[in-house]
Amino acid sequence: SIERILAGHDGVVRHVHLAADMLLSCSSDETVRLWNLETGRCKFVLTGHGTDVRGCAMSSDGSVGYSCGFDKTVRQWDLA
């Protein structure tokens, strides 16, 4: 059975990455979102790619995130 649905992206979710009690997701809606898995709430909406975001990852302690997109960039995000 489904325990929780994390809703908020306006496009296709392309990738997710789990670290600690946080989840990083990226989407064709040009955003990266950081989710608190204890509450199910979105902590941050990160913008800047301007195109489809295709991949994401974060450090094991959840303090730094990375994303890549069709804009041909890799971005580093402060998640602390």
Order of alpha helices (4+ residues) and beta strands (2+ residues): beta-beta-beta-beta-beta-beta-beta
